[in-house]
């Protein structure tokens, strides 16, 4: 799909204002993220920084860093060399709501198809969805946060399923795992992460749009109770950061009263 890469360099000339609400592809992602044929990752800005710091010799990742610097998060779901890539593409395509996202780019070259949709808020681009489908490759990437048109050209390497899977896998290799309970929660949770050499230091609550809702300092204990006062009911990402800078992410549902 490398023949598509130069097209992103010219997107700044083709964008029209868009006005929309946040898209939700959680159902599709949840359906496949645990399937062994897929590689899945949710990366906060800090998680991406951790990964790129360990990949300083990779020029494509350094380009992507220019984009991530301006966004809150990105979600990757990718399958490389899979026989059902076309069916997956056809399943995901209608799930992107045309009434809340504007099509920015559509490219077809034989069996290869690339779509990019964007949304904006107060005349600033605040989200992007990238969908790629070919004979054996499927890529779905959702960005949330503030994007700059000048950075769009740096997304080109993610058109390739192999590169996207490599990025997602690297984030897993460098991340930590912790538990959170109960989930769903009424706003009081227990975090468990036991590494005496690298204790937990900070917890960040991130909305589905990638924006930081709350940040709390942690005690460093292996198990600790946390009160999420003032966080409304809804779905969130919990990001735990250790003293050495490693990052782990979990989903949390906060139930209403």
DRENDO-1510 file (C-alpha; in Angstrom, 1 decimal, always signed):
<recs>
REC; n; res; u; v; w
REC; 1; UNK; +0.0; +0.0; +0.0 .
REC; 2; UNK; +3.0; +2.3; -0.2 .
REC; 3; UNK; +1.6; +3.9; -3.3 .
REC; 4; UNK; -0.9; +5.7; -1.0 .
REC; 5; UNK; +1.7; +7.3; +1.2 .
REC; 6; UNK; +2.3; +10.6; -0.8 .
REC; 7; UNK; -1.4; +11.3; -0.8 .
REC; 8; UNK; -1.4; +12.4; +2.9 .
REC; 9; UNK; +1.1; +15.1; +2.1 .
REC; 10; UNK; -1.6; +17.0; +0.2 .
REC; 11; UNK; -4.5; +16.6; +2.6 .
REC; 12; UNK; -4.1; +20.2; +3.9 .
REC; 13; UNK; -5.3; +21.4; +0.5 .
REC; 14; UNK; -8.5; +19.3; +0.6 .
REC; 15; UNK; -10.0; +19.6; +4.0 .
REC; 16; UNK; -13.3; +21.3; +4.5 .
REC; 17; UNK; -14.7; +22.3; +8.0 .
REC; 18; UNK; -16.4; +19.4; +9.7 .
REC; 19; UNK; -18.8; +19.5; +12.7 .
REC; 20; UNK; -19.6; +16.2; +14.5 .
REC; 21; UNK; -19.8; +14.3; +17.7 .
REC; 22; UNK; -17.5; +11.5; +19.0 .
REC; 23; UNK; -17.7; +8.3; +17.1 .
REC; 24; UNK; -17.9; +4.9; +18.9 .
REC; 25; UNK; -16.5; +1.8; +17.3 .
REC; 26; UNK; -16.1; +0.1; +20.7 .
REC; 27; UNK; -18.4; -2.8; +19.8 .
REC; 28; UNK; -16.5; -3.8; +16.8 .
REC; 29; UNK; -13.1; -3.4; +18.5 .
REC; 30; UNK; -14.3; -5.4; +21.6 .
REC; 31; UNK; -15.5; -8.2; +19.3 .
REC; 32; UNK; -12.1; -8.8; +17.8 .
REC; 33; UNK; -9.4; -7.4; +20.1 .
REC; 34; UNK; -9.0; -10.7; +22.0 .
REC; 35; UNK; -9.0; -12.8; +18.8 .
REC; 36; UNK; -5.5; -14.2; +18.3 .
REC; 37; UNK; -5.6; -13.3; +14.6 .
REC; 38; UNK; -5.5; -9.6; +15.6 .
REC; 39; UNK; -3.1; -7.3; +17.3 .
REC; 40; UNK; -4.7; -4.7; +19.5 .
REC; 41; UNK; -3.5; -1.9; +21.6 .
REC; 42; UNK; -4.7; +1.3; +23.2 .
REC; 43; UNK; -2.0; +3.9; +23.5 .
REC; 44; UNK; -2.2; +7.1; +25.6 .
REC; 45; UNK; +0.1; +9.9; +24.8 .
REC; 46; UNK; +2.5; +8.8; +27.6 .
REC; 47; UNK; +2.3; +5.2; +26.5 .
REC; 48; UNK; +3.4; +6.2; +23.0 .
REC; 49; UNK; +6.2; +8.2; +24.4 .
REC; 50; UNK; +7.4; +5.2; +26.4 .
REC; 51; UNK; +7.4; +3.1; +23.2 .
REC; 52; UNK; +9.1; +5.7; +21.0 .
REC; 53; UNK; +11.8; +6.3; +23.5 .
REC; 54; UNK; +12.8; +2.6; +23.1 .
REC; 55; UNK; +12.6; +2.9; +19.3 .
REC; 56; UNK; +14.7; +6.0; +18.7 .
REC; 57; UNK; +16.4; +4.5; +15.6 .
REC; 58; UNK; +13.0; +4.0; +13.8 .
REC; 59; UNK; +12.5; +7.1; +11.6 .
REC; 60; UNK; +8.8; +6.2; +10.8 .
REC; 61; UNK; +8.0; +6.1; +14.5 .
REC; 62; UNK; +9.6; +9.4; +15.1 .
REC; 63; UNK; +7.4; +10.9; +12.4 .
REC; 64; UNK; +4.3; +9.4; +14.2 .
REC; 65; UNK; +5.5; +11.0; +17.4 .
REC; 66; UNK; +4.9; +14.4; +15.8 .
REC; 67; UNK; +1.2; +13.4; +15.5 .
REC; 68; UNK; +0.9; +11.8; +18.9 .
REC; 69; UNK; +2.3; +14.9; +20.6 .
REC; 70; UNK; -0.9; +16.7; +19.6 .
REC; 71; UNK; -3.5; +14.0; +20.5 .
REC; 72; UNK; -4.8; +12.3; +23.6 .
REC; 73; UNK; -4.8; +8.6; +22.5 .
REC; 74; UNK; -4.9; +6.1; +19.7 .
REC; 75; UNK; -6.5; +2.7; +19.4 .
REC; 76; UNK; -5.1; +0.1; +17.0 .
REC; 77; UNK; -6.8; -3.1; +15.7 .
REC; 78; UNK; -4.9; -4.8; +12.9 .
REC; 79; UNK; -4.8; -8.1; +11.2 .
REC; 80; UNK; -2.0; -9.0; +8.8 .
REC; 81; UNK; -2.1; -11.9; +6.3 .
REC; 82; UNK; -5.7; -12.8; +7.2 .
REC; 83; UNK; -8.1; -14.5; +4.8 .
REC; 84; UNK; -11.1; -12.5; +6.0 .
REC; 85; UNK; -9.7; -9.0; +5.6 .
REC; 86; UNK; -12.3; -8.1; +3.0 .
REC; 87; UNK; -15.2; -9.2; +5.2 .
REC; 88; UNK; -13.8; -7.3; +8.2 .
REC; 89; UNK; -13.5; -4.2; +6.1 .
REC; 90; UNK; -17.1; -4.5; +4.9 .
REC; 91; UNK; -18.2; -5.0; +8.5 .
REC; 92; UNK; -16.4; -2.0; +9.9 .
REC; 93; UNK; -17.2; +0.5; +7.1 .
REC; 94; UNK; -20.9; +1.1; +7.9 .
REC; 95; UNK; -20.1; +1.5; +11.6 .
REC; 96; UNK; -18.5; +4.8; +10.9 .
REC; 97; UNK; -21.4; +7.2; +11.2 .
REC; 98; UNK; -21.6; +9.5; +8.1 .
REC; 99; UNK; -23.7; +12.0; +10.1 .
REC; 100; UNK; -21.0; +12.6; +12.7 .
REC; 101; UNK; -17.8; +12.2; +10.7 .
REC; 102; UNK; -16.8; +13.8; +7.5 .
REC; 103; UNK; -14.9; +11.8; +4.8 .
REC; 104; UNK; -11.4; +13.3; +4.4 .
REC; 105; UNK; -9.9; +10.8; +2.0 .
REC; 106; UNK; -11.0; +7.8; +0.0 .
REC; 107; UNK; -8.6; +5.9; -2.2 .
REC; 108; UNK; -9.1; +2.7; -4.2 .
REC; 109; UNK; -6.3; +1.0; -6.1 .
REC; 110; UNK; -7.4; -2.4; -7.3 .
REC; 111; UNK; -8.4; -4.4; -4.2 .
REC; 112; UNK; -6.7; -1.9; -1.8 .
REC; 113; UNK; -9.0; +0.6; -0.1 .
REC; 114; UNK; -8.1; +3.5; +2.3 .
REC; 115; UNK; -10.6; +5.7; +4.2 .
REC; 116; UNK; -9.9; +8.6; +6.5 .
REC; 117; UNK; -12.7; +10.4; +8.4 .
REC; 118; UNK; -12.3; +13.4; +10.7 .
REC; 119; UNK; -14.4; +15.4; +13.2 .
REC; 120; UNK; -13.9; +18.8; +14.7 .
REC; 121; UNK; -14.9; +20.9; +17.6 .
REC; 122; UNK; -14.8; +24.7; +17.7 .
REC; 123; UNK; -13.0; +24.7; +14.3 .
REC; 124; UNK; -10.2; +22.4; +15.6 .
REC; 125; UNK; -9.8; +18.8; +14.4 .
REC; 126; UNK; -10.4; +16.6; +17.4 .
REC; 127; UNK; -10.6; +13.0; +16.0 .
REC; 128; UNK; -9.6; +10.8; +13.1 .
REC; 129; UNK; -10.5; +7.3; +12.0 .
REC; 130; UNK; -8.3; +5.4; +9.6 .
REC; 131; UNK; -9.6; +2.2; +7.9 .
REC; 132; UNK; -7.6; +0.2; +5.5 .
REC; 133; UNK; -8.7; -3.0; +3.7 .
REC; 134; UNK; -7.0; -5.1; +1.2 .
REC; 135; UNK; -6.9; -8.8; +0.1 .
REC; 136; UNK; -5.1; -9.9; +3.3 .
REC; 137; UNK; -4.7; -6.8; +5.5 .
REC; 138; UNK; -7.1; -5.0; +7.8 .
REC; 139; UNK; -6.2; -1.9; +9.7 .
REC; 140; UNK; -8.5; +0.2; +12.0 .
REC; 141; UNK; -7.0; +3.1; +13.9 .
REC; 142; UNK; -8.9; +5.7; +16.0 .
REC; 143; UNK; -7.2; +8.9; +17.1 .
REC; 144; UNK; -8.7; +11.2; +19.8 .
REC; 145; UNK; -7.5; +14.6; +20.8 .
REC; 146; UNK; -6.3; +17.6; +18.8 .
REC; 147; UNK; -4.8; +17.0; +15.4 .
REC; 148; UNK; -2.9; +19.3; +13.1 .
REC; 149; UNK; -3.2; +19.1; +9.3 .
REC; 150; UNK; +0.6; +19.6; +9.0 .
REC; 151; UNK; +1.1; +16.2; +10.8 .
REC; 152; UNK; -1.2; +14.1; +8.6 .
REC; 153; UNK; +1.6; +13.1; +6.3 .
REC; 154; UNK; +3.3; +11.4; +9.2 .
REC; 155; UNK; +0.4; +8.9; +9.4 .
REC; 156; UNK; +1.4; +7.2; +6.1 .
REC; 157; UNK; +3.4; +4.4; +7.7 .
REC; 158; UNK; +0.2; +3.1; +9.5 .
REC; 159; UNK; -1.4; +2.3; +6.1 .
REC; 160; UNK; +0.6; -0.9; +6.2 .
REC; 161; UNK; -0.8; -3.6; +8.5 .
REC; 162; UNK; +2.7; -4.9; +9.4 .
REC; 163; UNK; +3.8; -1.5; +10.7 .
REC; 164; UNK; +0.6; -1.0; +12.7 .
REC; 165; UNK; +0.9; -4.4; +14.2 .
REC; 166; UNK; +4.6; -3.8; +15.1 .
REC; 167; UNK; +3.6; -0.6; +16.9 .
REC; 168; UNK; +0.8; -2.3; +18.8 .
REC; 169; UNK; +3.0; -5.2; +19.8 .
REC; 170; UNK; +5.8; -3.0; +20.9 .
REC; 171; UNK; +3.4; -1.1; +23.2 .
REC; 172; UNK; +2.4; -4.4; +24.8 .
REC; 173; UNK; +6.0; -5.4; +25.3 .
REC; 174; UNK; +6.9; -2.2; +27.2 .
REC; 175; UNK; +3.7; -1.8; +29.2 .
REC; 176; UNK; +2.7; -3.0; +32.7 .
REC; 177; UNK; -0.3; -5.0; +33.7 .
REC; 178; UNK; -2.4; -4.3; +36.8 .
REC; 179; UNK; -5.9; -5.1; +38.0 .
REC; 180; UNK; -8.8; -2.9; +38.9 .
REC; 181; UNK; -11.9; -3.9; +40.8 .
REC; 182; UNK; -14.8; -3.7; +41.0 .
REC; 183; UNK; -15.6; -3.0; +37.3 .
REC; 184; UNK; -18.2; -1.6; +36.8 .
REC; 185; UNK; -17.7; +0.7; +39.8 .
REC; 186; UNK; -19.6; +3.3; +41.7 .
REC; 187; UNK; -16.4; +5.4; +41.8 .
REC; 188; UNK; -14.4; +3.5; +44.4 .
REC; 189; UNK; -11.9; +1.0; +43.1 .
REC; 190; UNK; -9.0; -1.1; +44.2 .
REC; 191; UNK; -5.8; -1.2; +42.2 .
REC; 192; UNK; -3.4; -4.1; +42.5 .
REC; 193; UNK; +0.1; -4.0; +41.0 .
REC; 194; UNK; +3.0; -5.7; +42.8 .
REC; 195; UNK; +6.5; -4.8; +41.7 .
REC; 196; UNK; +8.7; -3.7; +44.6 .
REC; 197; UNK; +11.4; -2.5; +42.2 .
REC; 198; UNK; +9.0; -0.3; +40.2 .
REC; 199; UNK; +6.0; +0.7; +42.3 .
REC; 200; UNK; +3.0; +2.6; +41.0 .
REC; 201; UNK; +3.2; +6.4; +41.1 .
REC; 202; UNK; +0.3; +7.9; +39.2 .
REC; 203; UNK; -3.2; +7.2; +38.0 .
REC; 204; UNK; -4.8; +9.1; +35.2 .
REC; 205; UNK; -8.5; +8.8; +34.2 .
REC; 206; UNK; -9.0; +9.4; +30.4 .
REC; 207; UNK; -12.3; +9.9; +28.6 .
REC; 208; UNK; -13.2; +8.0; +25.5 .
REC; 209; UNK; -12.3; +11.2; +23.6 .
REC; 210; UNK; -8.7; +11.0; +24.9 .
REC; 211; UNK; -9.0; +13.9; +27.3 .
REC; 212; UNK; -7.7; +13.7; +30.8 .
REC; 213; UNK; -10.5; +13.7; +33.3 .
REC; 214; UNK; -8.6; +13.3; +36.6 .
REC; 215; UNK; -5.0; +12.6; +37.7 .
REC; 216; UNK; -4.1; +11.1; +41.1 .
REC; 217; UNK; -0.8; +10.4; +42.9 .
REC; 218; UNK; -0.5; +6.8; +44.1 .
REC; 219; UNK; +1.1; +5.6; +47.3 .
REC; 220; UNK; +3.3; +3.0; +45.8 .
REC; 221; UNK; +1.6; +0.2; +47.7 .
REC; 222; UNK; +1.0; -3.1; +45.9 .
REC; 223; UNK; -2.8; -2.8; +46.6 .
REC; 224; UNK; -4.6; +0.5; +47.2 .
REC; 225; UNK; -8.0; +1.9; +47.3 .
REC; 226; UNK; -8.8; +4.9; +45.1 .
REC; 227; UNK; -11.8; +7.2; +45.2 .
REC; 228; UNK; -12.7; +8.8; +41.8 .
REC; 229; UNK; -14.6; +11.8; +43.2 .
REC; 230; UNK; -16.3; +14.0; +40.6 .
REC; 231; UNK; -15.9; +11.5; +37.7 .
REC; 232; UNK; -19.3; +11.2; +35.9 .
REC; 233; UNK; -20.9; +7.9; +35.0 .
REC; 234; UNK; -19.5; +6.5; +31.7 .
REC; 235; UNK; -16.7; +4.5; +30.1 .
REC; 236; UNK; -13.1; +5.5; +30.8 .
REC; 237; UNK; -9.5; +4.4; +30.4 .
REC; 238; UNK; -7.4; +4.1; +33.5 .
REC; 239; UNK; -3.7; +4.7; +32.9 .
REC; 240; UNK; -1.2; +3.7; +35.7 .
REC; 241; UNK; +2.3; +5.0; +35.5 .
REC; 242; UNK; +5.2; +3.5; +37.6 .
REC; 243; UNK; +8.1; +5.4; +39.1 .
REC; 244; UNK; +10.4; +4.3; +36.2 .
REC; 245; UNK; +7.9; +5.7; +33.7 .
REC; 246; UNK; +6.3; +2.5; +32.4 .
REC; 247; UNK; +2.6; +2.7; +31.6 .
REC; 248; UNK; -0.4; +0.3; +31.7 .
REC; 249; UNK; -4.0; +0.9; +30.6 .
REC; 250; UNK; -7.3; -0.7; +31.6 .
REC; 251; UNK; -10.9; +0.1; +30.8 .
REC; 252; UNK; -13.3; +1.1; +33.5 .
REC; 253; UNK; -17.0; +1.6; +33.5 .
REC; 254; UNK; -18.4; +3.9; +36.2 .
REC; 255; UNK; -22.0; +3.2; +36.9 .
REC; 256; UNK; -24.6; +5.9; +37.7 .
REC; 257; UNK; -26.1; +6.3; +41.2 .
</recs>
